[in-house]
Amino acid sequence: MRYYVETYGCQMNVYDSKKIEEVLTAEGLSRAARPEEADVIIVNTCSVREHAENRALTRIGELSLKAAPRKAVVAVCGCMAQRMGSELFKNRAVRLVLGPDSYSKLAGYLRAAVTDGAKLLDTARDRSFRFQASEGFRDWGLRGFVSITKGCSNSCSYCIVPAVRGPAVSRPRDEVLKETLAQWRSGVRDVTLIGQNVNAYRYGGTGFSTLLSDVAELVPEARVRFTTSHPRDMDDSVIGVMAVRPNVCEHIHLPLQSGSDRVLESMNRGYTRDRYRAIVSAARKAMPGVSITTDIIVGYPGESVEEYEETYSFFEEMQFDSAFMFKFSARPGTAASRMSDEVPRQEKERRLARLMELERRLASAASARLVGREMEVLVEGRKIKDGVELLTGRTRCNRTVLFRGASELSGKLVSVRIDSSKGVSLSGCLVSA
């Protein structure tokens, strides 16, 4: 039996899809390169925003057309499957709908669906479920992810994650270390610890800063990153580890969501502008040049023009390197979905467009400040630009650099002088390898 996996959403879904592939391969199934070649087509979905769900639904329809002539099975997994459940069976090609706690049973379900034509729904909660540490999977490439938590116990008013992923469960420290080491041995050179809120990690007496330090010590020649951090749980101990562990990269993704204290309170975020400012100040003091990136929601219910302006001015004050920015979209069952003071669509679009223009300006300025510096770059591959074949690599602050060099440098850490920038793109010259 051959399977094909397509992924929508965040790094957690990318990780889950890799682990799904690992589970199925261990059960004797083989991976197909294209959906047209698969007996089973698996779509791993996201529910964080309405747009993500609509994209996945459209794609499920397209894949169903590909599956129909061969009577292939379509399986929908992930957060959207958890939220929508049996509603997804309206598409006749969909035979399996599985929530994030059901992946360990996936191979058996697939065989039943293929052999018996059964329709199976499993969105049961299992707080004990987690993927076991892997040693045999060898398909991460240079950049890998290691999940350290599952779910989220926060109650942000706009967020559907606790409903579809369940409350936060931390993974045992030894499992995290085992999987990190396995990825290093398989060729991963840039590993990211991931979770809906990595700062909330706690297993036994081990908190996140201790785990981060342990991982960095375990694989001292690998770059170590983490995402996503919640400002409420970010503390000086994490910044301290970043400052003293040379292989922990100087990049913090710290979702702000709003620069208005009233809106932050309505969102139930648990911090203020001043608290957020203090975190950024401490990080920049400990690590000059640290990259700070963020998430912003505009048009949250009841957000006034003045409150939007607070977000705009605070965004400019923080000088973010880049940001993911979104119009508010109500997610079913969340507290924010029951709020009646909706900002008109055109006004949300106006606010978003203006903020995106500011983000582009600040991101370009951040790139320009790197010109003339020598930076450590992990060579990730090759790219053709204007007819010239160049190496492409990633800095510690998570920016991409193009430069000339030999293909044998792939996977190596090299020193590159940044000669020019355009937007967020950097170009440079190899200094040493």
Summary of the structure (lengths in Angstrom):
residues: 433
radius of gyration: 22.3
end to end distance: 44.6
largest distance: 64.1
contacts: 1468
relative contact order: 0.08
helix: 40%
strand: 26%
